[in-house]
Amino acid sequence: MMILVAGPYRSGTGDNPELIEANVDAMTKAALEVYNKGHLPVMGEWFALPLIEAAGSQTMGDEIFNRIFHPVAVDLIAKCDAVLRIGGPSAGADEMVTTGANQGKAIFRGINEIPGLVNKRALSNLADRRA
């Protein structure tokens, strides 16, 4: 499954870059756990932040930032199979869950709810060793 990891980005940070970085780190760690279960994780930030920078955003929350940041993640949900909601309060992350649910996507509220898949790379390596 391709799973969007949704969690707080700016919520509760007062736009403090260190706290925002901690939020991104938490989402990235969850994305790695999703990957290790055999799925493809995505984060809206991976798509939106380079676009925001290229569009010339000068400060977090300016018109350019707001025009791109959440809309990219909302659009991304249509390509995903599921949404994983992590972390604390966040209107944006809650919007991703609501959007995903409205589109019939699976909604996970913890990494342990996501089924693990057989690691195809490991099976391939095992087959190579047997040959």
Secondary structure, DSSP 8 states (H G I E B T S, - for coil): -EEEEE--SSTTTTT-HHHHHHHHHHHHHHHHHHHHTT-EEE-HHHHHHHHHHHTT--STTSHHHHHHHHHHHHHHHTT-SEEEE-SS--HHHHHHHHHHHHTT-EEESSGGGS-----HHHHHHHHHHH-
